[in-house]
Amino acid sequence: MAGAMMGWLLGSLGYIANQQQSADSQLGIVLLMSLVPAVFSFLSVFFIWRYPLNKEKVDHIQQQLIIKKAN
């Protein structure tokens, strides 16, 4: 799916294979290789930071699983 999405994005930017690229398509390629991944990286850091799993919660979950196995 990701490969198809990249193809669609490049096509929408005016990319033409094996030819000199326009300024718009060059800018789009640069953004796809720099800014877009950076935005997704910051988003993932935000969600990881906000994820409520910590050591105490993991210990609690493990204890609950041990109790369920014992029953």
Biopython code that builds the backbone (N, CA, C, O; Angstrom):
import numpy as np
from Bio.PDB.StructureBuilder import StructureBuilder

atoms = [
    (1, "MET", "N", (0.816, -1.183, 0.000)),
    (1, "MET", "CA", (0.000, 0.000, 0.000)),
    (1, "MET", "C", (0.870, 1.261, 0.000)),
    (1, "MET", "O", (0.559, 2.242, -0.676)),
    (2, "ALA", "N", (1.965, 1.219, 0.771)),
    (2, "ALA", "CA", (2.830, 2.398, 0.849)),
    (2, "ALA", "C", (3.478, 2.694, -0.500)),
    (2, "ALA", "O", (3.631, 3.856, -0.876)),
    (3, "GLY", "N", (3.858, 1.642, -1.230)),
    (3, "GLY", "CA", (4.452, 1.847, -2.555)),
    (3, "GLY", "C", (3.472, 2.481, -3.523)),
    (3, "GLY", "O", (3.835, 3.372, -4.291)),
    (4, "ALA", "N", (2.237, 2.024, -3.485)),
    (4, "ALA", "CA", (1.208, 2.599, -4.346)),
    (4, "ALA", "C", (0.946, 4.058, -3.966)),
    (4, "ALA", "O", (0.756, 4.915, -4.828)),
    (5, "MET", "N", (0.941, 4.316, -2.669)),
    (5, "MET", "CA", (0.707, 5.680, -2.219)),
    (5, "MET", "C", (1.824, 6.618, -2.697)),
    (5, "MET", "O", (1.552, 7.744, -3.114)),
    (6, "MET", "N", (3.063, 6.161, -2.637)),
    (6, "MET", "CA", (4.175, 6.976, -3.132)),
    (6, "MET", "C", (4.036, 7.222, -4.638)),
    (6, "MET", "O", (4.294, 8.328, -5.113)),
    (7, "GLY", "N", (3.637, 6.208, -5.375)),
    (7, "GLY", "CA", (3.416, 6.382, -6.804)),
    (7, "GLY", "C", (2.330, 7.405, -7.096)),
    (7, "GLY", "O", (2.475, 8.243, -7.986)),
    (8, "TRP", "N", (1.246, 7.331, -6.343)),
    (8, "TRP", "CA", (0.150, 8.292, -6.537)),
    (8, "TRP", "C", (0.603, 9.714, -6.183)),
    (8, "TRP", "O", (0.291, 10.674, -6.887)),
    (9, "LEU", "N", (1.342, 9.825, -5.080)),
    (9, "LEU", "CA", (1.828, 11.146, -4.687)),
    (9, "LEU", "C", (2.779, 11.728, -5.729)),
    (9, "LEU", "O", (2.673, 12.900, -6.092)),
    (10, "LEU", "N", (3.707, 10.903, -6.203)),
    (10, "LEU", "CA", (4.639, 11.385, -7.229)),
    (10, "LEU", "C", (3.886, 11.770, -8.502)),
    (10, "LEU", "O", (4.196, 12.787, -9.122)),
    (11, "GLY", "N", (2.910, 10.971, -8.890)),
    (11, "GLY", "CA", (2.102, 11.291, -10.061)),
    (11, "GLY", "C", (1.346, 12.596, -9.898)),
    (11, "GLY", "O", (1.243, 13.384, -10.838)),
    (12, "SER", "N", (0.817, 12.824, -8.702)),
    (12, "SER", "CA", (0.083, 14.071, -8.471)),
    (12, "SER", "C", (1.009, 15.286, -8.432)),
    (12, "SER", "O", (0.566, 16.417, -8.636)),
    (13, "LEU", "N", (2.298, 15.049, -8.170)),
    (13, "LEU", "CA", (3.273, 16.138, -8.156)),
    (13, "LEU", "C", (3.817, 16.452, -9.552)),
    (13, "LEU", "O", (4.572, 17.408, -9.731)),
    (14, "GLY", "N", (3.435, 15.656, -10.519)),
    (14, "GLY", "CA", (3.901, 15.894, -11.882)),
    (14, "GLY", "C", (5.177, 15.155, -12.233)),
    (14, "GLY", "O", (5.843, 15.501, -13.209)),
    (15, "TYR", "N", (5.532, 14.137, -11.447)),
    (15, "TYR", "CA", (6.738, 13.358, -11.716)),
    (15, "TYR", "C", (6.575, 12.557, -13.001)),
    (15, "TYR", "O", (5.556, 11.895, -13.199)),
    (16, "ILE", "N", (7.579, 12.617, -13.873)),
    (16, "ILE", "CA", (7.604, 11.820, -15.095)),
    (16, "ILE", "C", (8.923, 11.061, -15.099)),
    (16, "ILE", "O", (9.993, 11.668, -15.048)),
    (17, "ALA", "N", (8.848, 9.747, -15.159)),
    (17, "ALA", "CA", (10.047, 8.912, -15.064)),
    (17, "ALA", "C", (11.001, 9.175, -16.223)),
    (17, "ALA", "O", (10.573, 9.435, -17.348)),
    (18, "ASN", "N", (12.288, 9.105, -15.936)),
    (18, "ASN", "CA", (13.371, 9.213, -16.920)),
    (18, "ASN", "C", (13.369, 10.526, -17.696)),
    (18, "ASN", "O", (13.800, 10.576, -18.848)),
    (19, "GLN", "N", (12.887, 11.575, -17.064)),
    (19, "GLN", "CA", (12.906, 12.891, -17.705)),
    (19, "GLN", "C", (13.289, 13.940, -16.679)),
    (19, "GLN", "O", (13.212, 13.715, -15.471)),
    (20, "GLN", "N", (13.708, 15.101, -17.193)),
    (20, "GLN", "CA", (14.017, 16.224, -16.312)),
    (20, "GLN", "C", (12.741, 16.631, -15.587)),
    (20, "GLN", "O", (11.688, 16.788, -16.206)),
    (21, "GLN", "N", (12.842, 16.803, -14.266)),
    (21, "GLN", "CA", (11.666, 17.112, -13.465)),
    (21, "GLN", "C", (11.452, 18.626, -13.391)),
    (21, "GLN", "O", (12.397, 19.414, -13.408)),
    (22, "SER", "N", (10.200, 18.989, -13.310)),
    (22, "SER", "CA", (9.858, 20.408, -13.165)),
    (22, "SER", "C", (10.230, 20.867, -11.756)),
    (22, "SER", "O", (10.500, 20.051, -10.875)),
    (23, "ALA", "N", (10.240, 22.164, -11.561)),
    (23, "ALA", "CA", (10.562, 22.710, -10.240)),
    (23, "ALA", "C", (9.547, 22.260, -9.192)),
    (23, "ALA", "O", (9.911, 21.982, -8.049)),
    (24, "ASP", "N", (8.272, 22.188, -9.583)),
    (24, "ASP", "CA", (7.239, 21.748, -8.643)),
    (24, "ASP", "C", (7.436, 20.294, -8.228)),
    (24, "ASP", "O", (7.320, 19.960, -7.049)),
    (25, "SER", "N", (7.732, 19.433, -9.197)),
    (25, "SER", "CA", (7.928, 18.029, -8.845)),
    (25, "SER", "C", (9.205, 17.844, -8.031)),
    (25, "SER", "O", (9.247, 16.982, -7.153)),
    (26, "GLN", "N", (10.247, 18.632, -8.302)),
    (26, "GLN", "CA", (11.466, 18.549, -7.501)),
    (26, "GLN", "C", (11.198, 18.976, -6.058)),
    (26, "GLN", "O", (11.673, 18.340, -5.117)),
    (27, "LEU", "N", (10.442, 20.046, -5.891)),
    (27, "LEU", "CA", (10.084, 20.492, -4.552)),
    (27, "LEU", "C", (9.262, 19.418, -3.836)),
    (27, "LEU", "O", (9.488, 19.142, -2.657)),
    (28, "GLY", "N", (8.321, 18.822, -4.541)),
    (28, "GLY", "CA", (7.505, 17.756, -3.950)),
    (28, "GLY", "C", (8.340, 16.567, -3.529)),
    (28, "GLY", "O", (8.103, 15.986, -2.470)),
    (29, "ILE", "N", (9.315, 16.195, -4.343)),
    (29, "ILE", "CA", (10.193, 15.073, -4.009)),
    (29, "ILE", "C", (11.018, 15.402, -2.765)),
    (29, "ILE", "O", (11.180, 14.563, -1.879)),
    (30, "VAL", "N", (11.533, 16.619, -2.707)),
    (30, "VAL", "CA", (12.310, 17.032, -1.531)),
    (30, "VAL", "C", (11.438, 16.999, -0.274)),
    (30, "VAL", "O", (11.878, 16.542, 0.781)),
    (31, "LEU", "N", (10.209, 17.481, -0.394)),
    (31, "LEU", "CA", (9.306, 17.457, 0.765)),
    (31, "LEU", "C", (8.959, 16.030, 1.180)),
    (31, "LEU", "O", (8.876, 15.733, 2.372)),
    (32, "LEU", "N", (8.758, 15.146, 0.203)),
    (32, "LEU", "CA", (8.450, 13.750, 0.511)),
    (32, "LEU", "C", (9.617, 13.040, 1.181)),
    (32, "LEU", "O", (9.426, 12.049, 1.886)),
    (33, "MET", "N", (10.818, 13.544, 0.962)),
    (33, "MET", "CA", (11.998, 12.914, 1.555)),
    (33, "MET", "C", (12.451, 13.599, 2.838)),
    (33, "MET", "O", (13.335, 13.080, 3.520)),
    (34, "SER", "N", (11.875, 14.749, 3.190)),
    (34, "SER", "CA", (12.361, 15.466, 4.366)),
    (34, "SER", "C", (11.232, 15.870, 5.312)),
    (34, "SER", "O", (11.145, 15.357, 6.428)),
    (35, "LEU", "N", (10.393, 16.761, 4.884)),
    (35, "LEU", "CA", (9.378, 17.326, 5.778)),
    (35, "LEU", "C", (8.287, 16.321, 6.144)),
    (35, "LEU", "O", (7.894, 16.236, 7.307)),
    (36, "VAL", "N", (7.805, 15.577, 5.187)),
    (36, "VAL", "CA", (6.715, 14.626, 5.458)),
    (36, "VAL", "C", (7.152, 13.553, 6.455)),
    (36, "VAL", "O", (6.428, 13.301, 7.418)),
    (37, "PRO", "N", (8.317, 12.904, 6.263)),
    (37, "PRO", "CA", (8.748, 11.933, 7.284)),
    (37, "PRO", "C", (8.997, 12.580, 8.651)),
    (37, "PRO", "O", (8.746, 11.961, 9.685)),
    (38, "ALA", "N", (9.487, 13.812, 8.657)),
    (38, "ALA", "CA", (9.709, 14.495, 9.931)),
    (38, "ALA", "C", (8.397, 14.715, 10.675)),
    (38, "ALA", "O", (8.333, 14.533, 11.891)),
    (39, "VAL", "N", (7.363, 15.100, 9.955)),
    (39, "VAL", "CA", (6.051, 15.305, 10.582)),
    (39, "VAL", "C", (5.543, 13.997, 11.182)),
    (39, "VAL", "O", (5.062, 13.982, 12.315)),
    (40, "PHE", "N", (5.647, 12.895, 10.429)),
    (40, "PHE", "CA", (5.199, 11.604, 10.953)),
    (40, "PHE", "C", (6.052, 11.154, 12.133)),
    (40, "PHE", "O", (5.539, 10.523, 13.057)),
    (41, "SER", "N", (7.335, 11.465, 12.117)),
    (41, "SER", "CA", (8.197, 11.126, 13.256)),
    (41, "SER", "C", (7.769, 11.878, 14.502)),
    (41, "SER", "O", (7.669, 11.289, 15.578)),
    (42, "PHE", "N", (7.513, 13.184, 14.369)),
    (42, "PHE", "CA", (7.061, 13.951, 15.520)),
    (42, "PHE", "C", (5.704, 13.472, 16.020)),
    (42, "PHE", "O", (5.460, 13.441, 17.226)),
    (43, "LEU", "N", (4.825, 13.101, 15.100)),
    (43, "LEU", "CA", (3.525, 12.567, 15.520)),
    (43, "LEU", "C", (3.690, 11.266, 16.299)),
    (43, "LEU", "O", (3.032, 11.063, 17.320)),
    (44, "SER", "N", (4.558, 10.391, 15.823)),
    (44, "SER", "CA", (4.748, 9.125, 16.529)),
    (44, "SER", "C", (5.385, 9.349, 17.894)),
    (44, "SER", "O", (5.020, 8.671, 18.855)),
    (45, "VAL", "N", (6.333, 10.288, 18.004)),
    (45, "VAL", "CA", (6.912, 10.609, 19.309)),
    (45, "VAL", "C", (5.828, 11.137, 20.240)),
    (45, "VAL", "O", (5.795, 10.775, 21.416)),
    (46, "PHE", "N", (4.952, 11.979, 19.736)),
    (46, "PHE", "CA", (3.861, 12.510, 20.551)),
    (46, "PHE", "C", (2.976, 11.382, 21.068)),
    (46, "PHE", "O", (2.649, 11.351, 22.255)),
    (47, "PHE", "N", (2.583, 10.454, 20.194)),
    (47, "PHE", "CA", (1.698, 9.375, 20.618)),
    (47, "PHE", "C", (2.399, 8.406, 21.561)),
    (47, "PHE", "O", (1.779, 7.892, 22.492)),
    (48, "ILE", "N", (3.677, 8.153, 21.333)),
    (48, "ILE", "CA", (4.424, 7.286, 22.246)),
    (48, "ILE", "C", (4.538, 7.949, 23.616)),
    (48, "ILE", "O", (4.397, 7.288, 24.645)),
    (49, "TRP", "N", (4.793, 9.252, 23.625)),
    (49, "TRP", "CA", (4.917, 9.992, 24.876)),
    (49, "TRP", "C", (3.603, 9.989, 25.650)),
    (49, "TRP", "O", (3.597, 9.918, 26.879)),
    (50, "ARG", "N", (2.491, 10.067, 24.922)),
    (50, "ARG", "CA", (1.178, 10.112, 25.558)),
    (50, "ARG", "C", (0.633, 8.726, 25.915)),
    (50, "ARG", "O", (-0.385, 8.628, 26.600)),
    (51, "TYR", "N", (1.294, 7.655, 25.463)),
    (51, "TYR", "CA", (0.813, 6.298, 25.726)),
    (51, "TYR", "C", (0.876, 6.025, 27.225)),
    (51, "TYR", "O", (1.928, 6.217, 27.834)),
    (52, "PRO", "N", (-0.202, 5.592, 27.823)),
    (52, "PRO", "CA", (-0.266, 5.508, 29.287)),
    (52, "PRO", "C", (0.389, 4.268, 29.896)),
    (52, "PRO", "O", (0.112, 3.956, 31.054)),
    (53, "LEU", "N", (1.226, 3.566, 29.183)),
    (53, "LEU", "CA", (1.835, 2.348, 29.708)),
    (53, "LEU", "C", (3.132, 2.680, 30.431)),
    (53, "LEU", "O", (4.043, 3.274, 29.854)),
    (54, "ASN", "N", (3.207, 2.289, 31.706)),
    (54, "ASN", "CA", (4.416, 2.474, 32.488)),
    (54, "ASN", "C", (4.688, 1.190, 33.264)),
    (54, "ASN", "O", (3.939, 0.221, 33.133)),
    (55, "LYS", "N", (5.732, 1.168, 34.059)),
    (55, "LYS", "CA", (6.127, -0.052, 34.752)),
    (55, "LYS", "C", (5.041, -0.536, 35.698)),
    (55, "LYS", "O", (4.767, -1.735, 35.761)),
    (56, "GLU", "N", (4.424, 0.372, 36.428)),
    (56, "GLU", "CA", (3.383, -0.030, 37.373)),
    (56, "GLU", "C", (2.198, -0.667, 36.649)),
    (56, "GLU", "O", (1.643, -1.664, 37.112)),
    (57, "LYS", "N", (1.825, -0.099, 35.539)),
    (57, "LYS", "CA", (0.695, -0.639, 34.784)),
    (57, "LYS", "C", (1.040, -2.012, 34.195)),
    (57, "LYS", "O", (0.198, -2.910, 34.187)),
    (58, "VAL", "N", (2.268, -2.176, 33.706)),
    (58, "VAL", "CA", (2.698, -3.476, 33.167)),
    (58, "VAL", "C", (2.678, -4.523, 34.274)),
    (58, "VAL", "O", (2.205, -5.640, 34.066)),
    (59, "ASP", "N", (3.193, -4.164, 35.453)),
    (59, "ASP", "CA", (3.172, -5.103, 36.575)),
    (59, "ASP", "C", (1.743, -5.495, 36.944)),
    (59, "ASP", "O", (1.470, -6.663, 37.225)),
    (60, "HIS", "N", (0.845, -4.535, 36.944)),
    (60, "HIS", "CA", (-0.561, -4.815, 37.254)),
    (60, "HIS", "C", (-1.169, -5.770, 36.209)),
    (60, "HIS", "O", (-1.876, -6.715, 36.562)),
    (61, "ILE", "N", (-0.894, -5.517, 34.954)),
    (61, "ILE", "CA", (-1.419, -6.374, 33.882)),
    (61, "ILE", "C", (-0.866, -7.789, 34.024)),
    (61, "ILE", "O", (-1.600, -8.764, 33.868)),
    (62, "GLN", "N", (0.433, -7.900, 34.323)),
    (62, "GLN", "CA", (1.033, -9.223, 34.496)),
    (62, "GLN", "C", (0.409, -9.973, 35.669)),
    (62, "GLN", "O", (0.163, -11.176, 35.572)),
    (63, "GLN", "N", (0.153, -9.284, 36.763)),
    (63, "GLN", "CA", (-0.491, -9.922, 37.904)),
    (63, "GLN", "C", (-1.903, -10.374, 37.560)),
    (63, "GLN", "O", (-2.326, -11.455, 37.970)),
    (64, "GLN", "N", (-2.630, -9.562, 36.819)),
    (64, "GLN", "CA", (-3.978, -9.949, 36.405)),
    (64, "GLN", "C", (-3.949, -11.188, 35.507)),
    (64, "GLN", "O", (-4.811, -12.060, 35.619)),
    (65, "LEU", "N", (-2.958, -11.263, 34.618)),
    (65, "LEU", "CA", (-2.828, -12.433, 33.752)),
    (65, "LEU", "C", (-2.484, -13.689, 34.548)),
    (65, "LEU", "O", (-2.979, -14.772, 34.238)),
    (66, "ILE", "N", (-1.647, -13.554, 35.564)),
    (66, "ILE", "CA", (-1.296, -14.697, 36.414)),
    (66, "ILE", "C", (-2.532, -15.186, 37.148)),
    (66, "ILE", "O", (-2.746, -16.393, 37.261)),
    (67, "ILE", "N", (-3.346, -14.271, 37.646)),
    (67, "ILE", "CA", (-4.583, -14.642, 38.339)),
    (67, "ILE", "C", (-5.534, -15.344, 37.390)),
    (67, "ILE", "O", (-6.137, -16.350, 37.763)),
    (68, "LYS", "N", (-5.685, -14.844, 36.176)),
    (68, "LYS", "CA", (-6.579, -15.472, 35.202)),
    (68, "LYS", "C", (-6.087, -16.864, 34.824)),
    (68, "LYS", "O", (-6.896, -17.776, 34.653)),
    (69, "LYS", "N", (-4.769, -17.042, 34.690)),
    (69, "LYS", "CA", (-4.229, -18.365, 34.373)),
    (69, "LYS", "C", (-4.478, -19.341, 35.502)),
    (69, "LYS", "O", (-4.756, -20.516, 35.259)),
    (70, "ALA", "N", (-4.382, -18.870, 36.732)),
    (70, "ALA", "CA", (-4.571, -19.743, 37.898)),
    (70, "ALA", "C", (-6.022, -20.213, 38.007)),
    (70, "ALA", "O", (-6.284, -21.303, 38.515)),
    (71, "ASN", "N", (-6.950, -19.408, 37.540)),
    (71, "ASN", "CA", (-8.363, -19.800, 37.610)),
    (71, "ASN", "C", (-8.645, -20.641, 36.437)),
    (71, "ASN", "O", (-9.773, -21.101, 36.263)),
]
sb = StructureBuilder()
sb.init_structure("model")
sb.init_model(0)
sb.init_chain("A")
sb.init_seg("    ")
for serial, (resi, resn, name, xyz) in enumerate(atoms, 1):
    if name == "N":
        sb.init_residue(resn, " ", resi, " ")
    sb.init_atom(name, np.array(xyz, "f"), 0.0, 1.0, " ", f" {name:<3s}", serial, name[0])
structure = sb.get_structure()
